[in-house]
Amino acid sequence: MQTRARFQHDLTSMEKQIHEMVDGVANALKQSVDVLCKQDVAKAKKLITFDTQLNEAEQSIKEGATLLITRQQPVASDLRRLLFAIQVTSDLERMGDHAKNINKSTIHIGEQNKLPIPIHIQKMANLALAMLETAMNAWQHADISVARKLTQMDKEIDTLYNDVIQHTLSNNHYDKDFMMQIGLIARYLERYADHITNIGEYIFYLVKGESTELNEKQ
């Protein structure tokens, strides 16, 4: 295989790995919130081990991208694709960490606690997953107009986060420990979404070769 063809083959394979990693972090969030709502402590303990696979995937992609940069010395759009791979996998790994932390909170709450999980938590998770799908569509089609949608979606996540906190603080049936865990879970979801916004910013760099700010938090 000629050098250029080999380079493109390796780059395409790497981007396939990123897609698999995206599927992994999406599934991790879905399952973590599901076991939280069901208060399935046994399954939460099993899900925590998945984080190791995400760490290994991140390391593999970063090492592959670094080798390609070193050996092929790519320029322009190819270089941006490799830098994108390095950047996005860091955020995906952190998203996996947040899903893992939700499982830890589920374990901390325990299966004997019969208090219902605030509905805002599920809404946050659903919106975060919609954000991830939007980011992947923007990447697939190199469409920055789609990536821009992440700004408004992130604002909606922030609103839901505030709703969770207000609901939790105003509920007299919650003890302090339960309130703290719900607050932490909402924070993990909010941070999960922030990492998706970061990915949107990387897409701008990938397509335009310039930086932009999508996260308008002060």
C-alpha positions as a Markdown table, in Angstrom:
| # | Residue | x | y | z |
|---|---|---|---|---|
| 1 | Met | 0.0 | 0.0 | 0.0 |
| 2 | Gln | 1.4 | 3.4 | -1.0 |
| 3 | Thr | 2.3 | 5.8 | 1.8 |
| 4 | Arg | -0.6 | 8.2 | 1.1 |
| 5 | Ala | -3.1 | 5.5 | 0.8 |
| 6 | Arg | -1.9 | 3.9 | 4.0 |
| 7 | Phe | -2.1 | 7.2 | 5.8 |
| 8 | Gln | -5.7 | 7.7 | 4.7 |
| 9 | His | -6.5 | 4.1 | 5.7 |
| 10 | Asp | -5.1 | 4.6 | 9.2 |
| 11 | Leu | -6.8 | 8.0 | 9.6 |
| 12 | Thr | -10.2 | 6.5 | 8.6 |
| 13 | Ser | -9.7 | 3.6 | 11.0 |
| 14 | Met | -8.9 | 6.0 | 13.8 |
| 15 | Glu | -12.1 | 8.0 | 13.2 |
| 16 | Lys | -14.0 | 4.7 | 13.2 |
| 17 | Gln | -12.5 | 4.1 | 16.7 |
| 18 | Ile | -13.8 | 7.5 | 17.8 |
| 19 | His | -17.3 | 6.7 | 16.6 |
| 20 | Glu | -17.1 | 3.5 | 18.7 |
| 21 | Met | -16.0 | 5.5 | 21.7 |
| 22 | Val | -18.9 | 7.9 | 21.2 |
| 23 | Asp | -21.3 | 5.0 | 21.1 |
| 24 | Gly | -19.7 | 3.7 | 24.3 |
| 25 | Val | -20.1 | 7.0 | 26.3 |
| 26 | Ala | -23.7 | 7.4 | 25.0 |
| 27 | Asn | -24.6 | 3.9 | 26.2 |
| 28 | Ala | -22.7 | 4.5 | 29.5 |
| 29 | Leu | -24.9 | 7.5 | 30.2 |
| 30 | Lys | -28.1 | 5.8 | 29.2 |
| 31 | Gln | -27.4 | 2.8 | 31.5 |
| 32 | Ser | -26.1 | 4.9 | 34.4 |
| 33 | Val | -29.3 | 7.0 | 34.5 |
| 34 | Asp | -31.5 | 3.9 | 34.0 |
| 35 | Val | -29.9 | 2.1 | 37.0 |
| 36 | Leu | -30.1 | 5.2 | 39.0 |
| 37 | Cys | -33.9 | 5.6 | 38.4 |
| 38 | Lys | -34.3 | 1.8 | 39.1 |
| 39 | Gln | -31.9 | 2.0 | 42.1 |
| 40 | Asp | -30.2 | -1.1 | 40.8 |
| 41 | Val | -27.0 | -1.0 | 42.9 |
| 42 | Ala | -25.8 | -4.4 | 41.6 |
| 43 | Lys | -25.8 | -3.3 | 38.0 |
| 44 | Ala | -24.3 | 0.1 | 38.9 |
| 45 | Lys | -21.3 | -1.8 | 40.3 |
| 46 | Lys | -20.9 | -3.7 | 37.1 |
| 47 | Leu | -21.1 | -0.6 | 34.9 |
| 48 | Ile | -18.3 | 1.1 | 36.7 |
| 49 | Thr | -15.8 | -1.4 | 35.2 |
| 50 | Phe | -16.6 | -0.1 | 31.6 |
| 51 | Asp | -14.6 | 3.0 | 32.3 |
| 52 | Thr | -11.4 | 0.9 | 31.9 |
| 53 | Gln | -12.4 | 0.2 | 28.2 |
| 54 | Leu | -12.8 | 4.0 | 27.6 |
| 55 | Asn | -9.4 | 4.8 | 29.1 |
| 56 | Glu | -7.8 | 2.1 | 26.9 |
| 57 | Ala | -9.6 | 3.4 | 23.8 |
| 58 | Glu | -8.5 | 7.0 | 24.5 |
| 59 | Gln | -4.9 | 5.9 | 24.9 |
| 60 | Ser | -5.0 | 3.9 | 21.7 |
| 61 | Ile | -6.4 | 6.7 | 19.6 |
| 62 | Lys | -4.0 | 9.3 | 21.0 |
| 63 | Glu | -1.0 | 7.1 | 20.5 |
| 64 | Gly | -2.1 | 6.3 | 16.9 |
| 65 | Ala | -2.6 | 10.0 | 16.1 |
| 66 | Thr | 0.7 | 11.0 | 17.6 |
| 67 | Leu | 2.5 | 8.3 | 15.5 |
| 68 | Leu | 0.8 | 9.5 | 12.3 |
| 69 | Ile | 1.8 | 13.1 | 13.0 |
| 70 | Thr | 5.4 | 12.1 | 13.7 |
| 71 | Arg | 5.8 | 9.8 | 10.8 |
| 72 | Gln | 3.8 | 11.5 | 8.1 |
| 73 | Gln | 4.1 | 15.1 | 9.1 |
| 74 | Pro | 0.6 | 15.9 | 7.7 |
| 75 | Val | -0.4 | 19.5 | 6.8 |
| 76 | Ala | -3.6 | 21.5 | 6.6 |
| 77 | Ser | -6.9 | 19.5 | 6.9 |
| 78 | Asp | -5.2 | 16.1 | 7.6 |
| 79 | Leu | -3.3 | 17.6 | 10.5 |
| 80 | Arg | -6.5 | 19.2 | 11.9 |
| 81 | Arg | -8.2 | 15.7 | 11.7 |
| 82 | Leu | -5.4 | 14.2 | 13.8 |
| 83 | Leu | -5.5 | 17.1 | 16.3 |
| 84 | Phe | -9.3 | 16.7 | 16.5 |
| 85 | Ala | -8.9 | 13.0 | 17.3 |
| 86 | Ile | -6.5 | 13.8 | 20.1 |
| 87 | Gln | -8.7 | 16.5 | 21.6 |
| 88 | Val | -12.1 | 14.8 | 21.2 |
| 89 | Thr | -11.0 | 11.5 | 22.9 |
| 90 | Ser | -10.0 | 13.4 | 26.0 |
| 91 | Asp | -13.5 | 14.9 | 26.3 |
| 92 | Leu | -15.1 | 11.5 | 25.6 |
| 93 | Glu | -13.0 | 9.9 | 28.3 |
| 94 | Arg | -14.1 | 12.6 | 30.8 |
| 95 | Met | -17.7 | 12.0 | 29.7 |
| 96 | Gly | -17.3 | 8.4 | 30.6 |
| 97 | Asp | -15.9 | 9.4 | 34.0 |
| 98 | His | -19.1 | 11.4 | 34.6 |
| 99 | Ala | -21.3 | 8.4 | 33.7 |
| 100 | Lys | -19.1 | 6.3 | 36.1 |
| 101 | Asn | -19.6 | 8.9 | 38.9 |
| 102 | Ile | -23.4 | 8.7 | 38.5 |
| 103 | Asn | -23.1 | 4.9 | 39.1 |
| 104 | Lys | -21.1 | 5.7 | 42.2 |
| 105 | Ser | -23.8 | 8.0 | 43.4 |
| 106 | Thr | -26.4 | 5.2 | 42.8 |
| 107 | Ile | -24.4 | 2.9 | 44.9 |
| 108 | His | -24.1 | 5.6 | 47.6 |
| 109 | Ile | -27.8 | 6.2 | 47.7 |
| 110 | Gly | -28.4 | 2.5 | 48.0 |
| 111 | Glu | -31.3 | 0.2 | 46.9 |
| 112 | Gln | -33.2 | 0.7 | 50.2 |
| 113 | Asn | -33.8 | 4.3 | 49.4 |
| 114 | Lys | -37.3 | 4.5 | 47.9 |
| 115 | Leu | -37.4 | 8.2 | 47.2 |
| 116 | Pro | -38.1 | 8.9 | 43.5 |
| 117 | Ile | -35.3 | 10.5 | 41.4 |
| 118 | Pro | -36.3 | 13.9 | 40.2 |
| 119 | Ile | -37.7 | 13.8 | 36.6 |
| 120 | His | -35.3 | 16.6 | 35.7 |
| 121 | Ile | -32.4 | 14.2 | 35.9 |
| 122 | Gln | -33.8 | 12.0 | 33.1 |
| 123 | Lys | -34.6 | 15.2 | 31.1 |
| 124 | Met | -31.0 | 16.3 | 31.5 |
| 125 | Ala | -29.7 | 12.9 | 30.3 |
| 126 | Asn | -32.0 | 12.9 | 27.3 |
| 127 | Leu | -30.9 | 16.4 | 26.3 |
| 128 | Ala | -27.2 | 15.5 | 26.8 |
| 129 | Leu | -27.6 | 12.5 | 24.5 |
| 130 | Ala | -29.4 | 14.7 | 21.9 |
| 131 | Met | -26.4 | 17.1 | 22.1 |
| 132 | Leu | -24.0 | 14.2 | 21.5 |
| 133 | Glu | -26.0 | 13.1 | 18.4 |
| 134 | Thr | -26.0 | 16.7 | 17.2 |
| 135 | Ala | -22.3 | 17.0 | 17.6 |
| 136 | Met | -21.7 | 13.8 | 15.7 |
| 137 | Asn | -24.0 | 14.9 | 12.8 |
| 138 | Ala | -22.0 | 18.2 | 12.7 |
| 139 | Trp | -18.7 | 16.2 | 12.5 |
| 140 | Gln | -20.0 | 13.7 | 9.9 |
| 141 | His | -21.2 | 16.5 | 7.6 |
| 142 | Ala | -18.6 | 19.1 | 8.5 |
| 143 | Asp | -21.5 | 21.4 | 9.2 |
| 144 | Ile | -20.7 | 24.3 | 11.6 |
| 145 | Ser | -24.3 | 25.5 | 11.5 |
| 146 | Val | -25.3 | 22.2 | 13.2 |
| 147 | Ala | -22.5 | 22.6 | 15.7 |
| 148 | Arg | -23.8 | 26.1 | 16.6 |
| 149 | Lys | -27.0 | 24.4 | 17.9 |
| 150 | Leu | -25.0 | 23.1 | 20.8 |
| 151 | Thr | -24.9 | 26.5 | 22.4 |
| 152 | Gln | -28.7 | 26.7 | 22.9 |
| 153 | Met | -28.9 | 23.1 | 24.0 |
| 154 | Asp | -26.2 | 23.7 | 26.6 |
| 155 | Lys | -28.2 | 26.6 | 27.9 |
| 156 | Glu | -31.2 | 24.3 | 28.3 |
| 157 | Ile | -29.1 | 21.8 | 30.2 |
| 158 | Asp | -28.0 | 24.6 | 32.6 |
| 159 | Thr | -31.7 | 25.6 | 33.1 |
| 160 | Leu | -32.5 | 21.9 | 33.9 |
| 161 | Tyr | -29.6 | 21.8 | 36.3 |
| 162 | Asn | -30.9 | 24.8 | 38.2 |
| 163 | Asp | -34.4 | 23.2 | 38.2 |
| 164 | Val | -32.9 | 20.0 | 39.8 |
| 165 | Ile | -31.2 | 22.1 | 42.6 |
| 166 | Gln | -34.3 | 24.1 | 43.3 |
| 167 | His | -36.5 | 21.0 | 43.4 |
| 168 | Thr | -34.1 | 19.2 | 45.6 |
| 169 | Leu | -33.7 | 22.0 | 48.1 |
| 170 | Ser | -37.5 | 22.6 | 48.3 |
| 171 | Asn | -38.4 | 18.9 | 48.9 |
| 172 | Asn | -38.9 | 18.3 | 52.6 |
| 173 | His | -38.8 | 14.5 | 52.1 |
| 174 | Tyr | -35.2 | 14.5 | 51.1 |
| 175 | Asp | -32.5 | 14.0 | 53.7 |
| 176 | Lys | -29.2 | 15.8 | 53.4 |
| 177 | Asp | -27.3 | 12.8 | 52.0 |
| 178 | Phe | -29.9 | 12.2 | 49.3 |
| 179 | Met | -29.9 | 15.9 | 48.4 |
| 180 | Met | -26.1 | 15.9 | 48.1 |
| 181 | Gln | -26.1 | 12.9 | 45.8 |
| 182 | Ile | -28.8 | 14.3 | 43.5 |
| 183 | Gly | -26.9 | 17.6 | 43.3 |
| 184 | Leu | -23.7 | 15.7 | 42.4 |
| 185 | Ile | -25.5 | 13.7 | 39.7 |
| 186 | Ala | -27.0 | 16.9 | 38.2 |
| 187 | Arg | -23.5 | 18.4 | 38.1 |
| 188 | Tyr | -22.1 | 15.3 | 36.4 |
| 189 | Leu | -24.7 | 15.6 | 33.7 |
| 190 | Glu | -24.0 | 19.3 | 33.3 |
| 191 | Arg | -20.3 | 18.6 | 32.9 |
| 192 | Tyr | -21.0 | 15.8 | 30.5 |
| 193 | Ala | -22.9 | 18.3 | 28.3 |
| 194 | Asp | -20.0 | 20.8 | 28.6 |
| 195 | His | -17.6 | 18.3 | 27.1 |
| 196 | Ile | -20.0 | 17.9 | 24.1 |
| 197 | Thr | -19.8 | 21.7 | 23.6 |
| 198 | Asn | -16.1 | 21.4 | 23.6 |
| 199 | Ile | -16.4 | 18.8 | 20.8 |
| 200 | Gly | -18.5 | 21.3 | 18.9 |
| 201 | Glu | -15.7 | 23.9 | 19.2 |
| 202 | Tyr | -13.2 | 21.3 | 17.9 |
| 203 | Ile | -15.5 | 20.8 | 14.9 |
| 204 | Phe | -15.2 | 24.5 | 14.1 |
| 205 | Tyr | -11.5 | 24.2 | 14.2 |
| 206 | Leu | -11.6 | 21.1 | 12.0 |
| 207 | Val | -13.8 | 22.7 | 9.4 |
| 208 | Lys | -12.7 | 26.3 | 9.4 |
| 209 | Gly | -9.2 | 26.1 | 10.9 |
| 210 | Glu | -10.1 | 28.7 | 13.5 |
| 211 | Ser | -11.3 | 28.6 | 17.1 |
| 212 | Thr | -14.7 | 29.7 | 18.3 |
| 213 | Glu | -16.5 | 29.8 | 21.7 |
| 214 | Leu | -19.7 | 27.8 | 22.0 |
| 215 | Asn | -19.9 | 27.6 | 25.8 |
| 216 | Glu | -21.2 | 31.0 | 27.0 |
| 217 | Lys | -20.9 | 30.3 | 30.7 |
| 218 | Gln | -19.3 | 33.1 | 32.6 |
